[in-house]
Amino acid sequence: MTLDVEKRPSLARRIQRRLRYYSPTIAVAIGVIVLWEIIVLIFDIQQFLLPKPSAIFSEFMLQVNLWLAPDEGSLLFEASGATFWEALGGFVIGCGSGILMALITSRWTIISEATMPFAIAANSVPIIAFAPIMNNWFGITNPASKMAIVAIIVFFPTMINTVRGLTLVDASQLELMQSYAAKPARIMFSLRIPNALPFIFSALRVASALSLIGAVVAEFFGGPRATLGVYITQEAGAFDFAKAWTAILMASLIGIGFYLAVLVLERRLMPWHVSFREAG
Amino acid sequence: MSAEQGVVIAAQGINKIFNPGSDEEVIALQDINLSVESGEFISLIGPSGCGKSTLMRLVGDLLQPTSGDLLVNGKSAREARLDRDYGMVFQAATLYDWRSVTKNVQLPLEVMGYAKEERRKRAQAMLEMVELGAFAGHYPWQLSGGMQQRVSIARALVFDPSILLMDEPFGALDEFTRERMNLELLRIWEQTGKTIIFVTHSISEAVFLSGRIVVMSPRPGRITKIVSNDLPYPRDFKTRSDPAYHALVAEVRELLRDAVGSGPPGAMHAP
């Protein structure tokens, strides 16, 4: 029954441990890239079919230099920034209102029972198909048209998961609160919301990926020149595949960044959760 | 434990029917008459489906009787609940994962609006009573099952309710831990003088702990007999080798066998 809390290992030790943990992943990534390069070289694959990773990388570095140069500018980075803000804006609006709606509907069982089937049905609708309509509503060059698509895409999974988390509360934990004669607002803040956090975060993780997909695909339907979706279609149309692939790389980097940001927030807000417990 | 201290729980002609009038109608409790004195330790025992948990939930106003009179501390069960007369302990410790041990114990005090310093002091005192004073800052998942259940007992007692309702609190623990917890519970009971209603399906546990054992039978849930246990307190591990203790265990077992035998075949395997 000795339960002394373990002393935190030194920073160097922790980095070392991390590296060892991630080394298989890193090895796989490097292996894939090297294999890719070799295959393109051996089979002499045309660059418009599949550019070499080295070509994509040098194009990427070129854009970084342009971006950093005082008098120049990089269309790629400008496009990345625009798409990033569209995705982020849509994510915040969509997830925020999804959580808010869940809080409101779960407060009254009747409303949540009446709305949930619609939310679940709406969740299986390919919302991206509304992109041209949003372009008409908000204007094709207005970032709001893309934000709207992203917001609608992330709204439903966030709302559905949050309602689940708020309502799937252990019966005896509720009885406990009843025995304290706790008011509904207290039960909401002390029990239902903490109980919903893991559900909310699993929705946010999905939403973080969905928001970038939504923004880029919505841009495929038209938008300002300086957005990743338009950039990819234009460069691919001009057979400049290294540029198109670099834009895809940027989109991936932003997506991974989004996901990691949600993960960090999750660890901050629920360090108690089972998924973050140190394995013995 | 004298009778003059007064009746805490008075149940008369209590019936509880689930889904009345429908095809799934279940008579969970039929004509329950029970009176519990202040400071008494009373066990409810019986096979699954005998309504022992239902009876405990009626007393705690987590369920309402279909008919009959139920008075707790001279008021309705609902008023008693709103006056926070009940501390509850369930089979699962039902601690909140996101709260540290001390914050879990402070939960009822937070709900009831106690000041921060008072909350902290009371929680620490309770944790020391259940011998977990050094674990205040730990999280529930860092504790063993027995320790978690002790935290849950501390949480039930921290706001000083007059009645402790315990629904198979040690049912999920191993035999050794359970026997240790029994001793600990008796010590806490003697220290605090609470009235305890203890639901269990362990005969030895019921006999060891309680002053009276309410033996119940299923379908419909009824009280077969209330067995008085005059073995003196304080009880300890030696009590378990007392011939009088064994006689009581045998008596309760016999009553339970009759109770199960009188039901329809398969009654024992019902949920």
Interface residues (C-beta under 8 A of the other chain):
Chain A: M1 L3 V5 D170 S172 Q173 E175 L176 M177 Q178 S179 Y180 A181 A182 R186 S190 L191 P194 L197 M270 W272 H273 V274 R277
Chain B: R57 G60 D61 L62 R81 L82 R84 Y86 G87 M88 F90 A92 T94 Y96 D97 W98 R99 L107 P108 E110 V111 M112 F135 H138 Y139 W141 Q142 L143 S144 M147 F159 L165
